[in-house]
Amino acid sequence: MSAIVASLMLACGSLAPAQTLNLDQTAAPAPGEGMNSLAMVESLQKEIAELSKPGVPGAGVRALVRSIAIDLVKAGVAQGPAGSAHVVLGRTLAQRRESIDRWAASHDVSADVLALMKEAAGAGVPPERDAMEVWARDAVGPLLVFAWPREQIGWPTELSRVSVRVPTESLPDLAMHAQFSEEVSAVFARVEERLAAAEQFGVTRAGAWRLRDDIAAAASIAGPQKPRWMSDPSLAAWRSELVACVTSLIPSTGAAAYTPMQSASRLRVMRLAAELSATLQSLAPANSGRASLAALDQLISGSEFRTDPGVADRLLASLEALSLVRVAPTEDRSLLRQLRPAARALEPAARNAASQLLEDLPRLIKRADALADPGVLASINSARRRREDQRLVRRLSELCADDTLAATPPPKDNAPADTTPATAPANAPNTPVAPGDAEKPKESRPYESGPPESSEPNTKAPDAGAPGGQPAEPRPTEFKVAEPVLDPRLKNVVARLLVLGQDLSRSDRRDLAIGELRLLAGELANFRALPGEGEAAFASGAASTAPASVMRVRAWSTLTNQKLADVLAALSRVRTDWLAGWSSAKGAPAPENAAPLEAYRAVFAVLRDAAAALGDESPMNAWPGFELSREARAQLTDPLPRACAAMVDSLLAGSYDDTTQAAARIRAEHAAALLVGRLERLAAKESLGEATDTMFGALSQVVAGRPDAESAWLLAGYADIRADIASVCRYAAELVPPCDQPERFRAYITKRADLVLSTLEARE
């Protein structure tokens, strides 16, 4: 148990009651502002005094948990918005203290456990968020260890909804393959045990998976068979860095070169470098990546690889750049015939941009100032634009295809048409399979996601651990690509797309054609489906593949003032009118033809988040960085039904400009409420939820993962926006009456929520 005791001795800040005059309504509140946090502290202090009376069951535990909550809230309030995460964790304990009281009243907690908790709590709450979370785990952890001695401490999810994943090769096997010493292999085994435990819990699962993959990628090129592109000094430096990082994950195993969090970040950099080397080796022709591999080798062997924090950004930029160098085939049979002229017209510019980017790639890898080099940035931006243009054409082809049918290859020599793709089994779905970039690549962000996936349909990345790092042989094609079939309703739209594709070949019309293609992609997306439309259909009683809870069904009805069926019926008519506009127009209809569908998209985007925000369902409340009481939630969401009902009335009246403006106004004025809904949807998608045991659920949010300081790096989720999410939760609680500055807090909450929403929207 001694490993649980905190070693952090930072002093706890005190409440700062002084407030400064600030006329900027969106400015951050000053330290000490907010009546409700102070009232909560006073209430908890009074309860501690009552618990000190003789004969109160479980008084020691109950008083200590309240004391920890007080310390967290006080330390957070003293910091202002920067301490919001402290306040949120303190409120998590305070608002669940009744369940803790019920448990403590019927259990005799040993004096040793209380002593450990007091010793850890006595170190004082650190001001930094990461250190504060470790402090909270150390202070509450002994109680969980006592209560569930045979349980892995953490934050469980429903087993029936746990994500399924094919496991990576075990870390001990990787260490054996790399021929590390017995001591190093033992450390790999320790990390393996910790990751296996962390993968059982929702709060640590994503972080554990990511770290396991990072270690595996780094170890794949650390074996005795040196890749051909890597020099001996680089391999020696790589192996040494890998051992230092893995050893640092568990400091008690030996001398640590890094903190655990620094080690996790370093392993992410190594994974990026490994994936970059694999991608460079897979380029065709084979010598295309030779100069870049030499630059990567030079980077790894130098001290900059271990000391420059900008290396990760350069590696990510290099991987993104490589995702842009592959151009579409000249005659792509996975595209509608009418879209192929557009694809052919875009190909030369894409090839030129890709060629220039390959020339600039060694500079991007090797030079510390590369991301500020105008030439390199221009090369990346040019290739990105060309690639986006090609993806736009593919997207248009997908939107115009009939997804219930697939074309068959034309018959040869008057032979009867074959209705089944070559070599396909009789029961195989005859659905068009788009190669390469048919799917939108995932956005790459430092320390959160890997590089963009390869867009080559018939090759895979080489095995970086194989002798010489040779690229793998291309996989044989299993199915002929089936030509998509045009949705007959869209024949006039596709006729216009054909003309625009031809215009792309003319320099004087190219920019206008690209602009119109983008607009058409938006119109077609609206025609196909709106955000949340499936759930809305289910809520109205229609058949749908997007079921919703009873509470969510009620929310849709409330937000539309019981007019949801009317909205969906009107939407169907609007789609019919949109098609009619294309049928009657010569060429393209007037821009006004798209306005109704665009208004419906704006409305449904608001309603989808608003519906998730209403009611008492809150899977997000089980996340350690989020806490909203019913009263605080109501302060944010109560205005939504009236505002949304007025927006819907405007929509049904056909006032589309007014409707679009109303949707934008709700998004601007009620960003915090919509953010709550957005986060609740994300939480449900990730299968987050409270533990069945309320006592366990209360404390396990604070003890996120196993209760020791060495596991801090396993905490996962929204790392770059957690501070803003915590600020929204913290100051929403201050809106509950009595509130001394409601407009001030509401303006600040709206500002922070808008930033988070914009970030989430950019990642969708």
Secondary structure, DSSP 4 states (H G I P E B T S, - for coil): -GGGS----PPPP-----------TTSPPPTT--HHHHHHHHHHHHHHHHHTSTT-TTHHHHHHHHHHHHHHHHHHHHHGGGGHHHHHHHHHHHHTHHHHHHHHTT----HHHHHHHHHHHTT---SSHHHHHHHHHHHHHHHHHHH-TTS--S----GGGPPP-PPPPPHHHHHHHTT--HHHHHHHHHHHHHHHHHTTSHHHHHHHHHHHHHHHHHHTTSSSS-BTT--HHHHHHHHHHHHHHHHHHSGGGS--SS-HHHHHHHHHHHHHHHHHHHHHHT-SSGGGGHHHHHHHHHHHHSTHHHH-TTHHHHHHHHHHHHHTSPPPPSS-TTS-GGGHHHHHHHHHHHHHHHHHHHHHHHHHHH-TTGGG-HHHHHHHHHHHHHHHHHHHHHHHHHHHB-TT----PPPSTTPPPP-S-TT--TTS-------GGGSPPPPP-TTT--PPPP--SS-----TTSTBTPPPPPPPP-SPPPPP-B-GGGHHHHHHHHHHHHHTTSTTTHHHHHHHHHHHHHHHHHHH--TTHHHHHHHTT---SS---HHHHHHHHHHTTT-HHHHHHHHHHHHHHHHHHHHHSSSS--GGGGHHHHHHHHHHHHHHHHHHHSSS--GGGGSTT----HHHHHHHHTTHHHHHHHHHHHHHTT-HHHHHHHHHHHHHHTHHHHHHHHHHHHHHHTT----SSHHHHHHHTTS-SSSSGGGGGG--S-TTTHHHHHHHHHHHHHTSSS-S-HHHHHHHHHHHHHHHHHHHHHH-
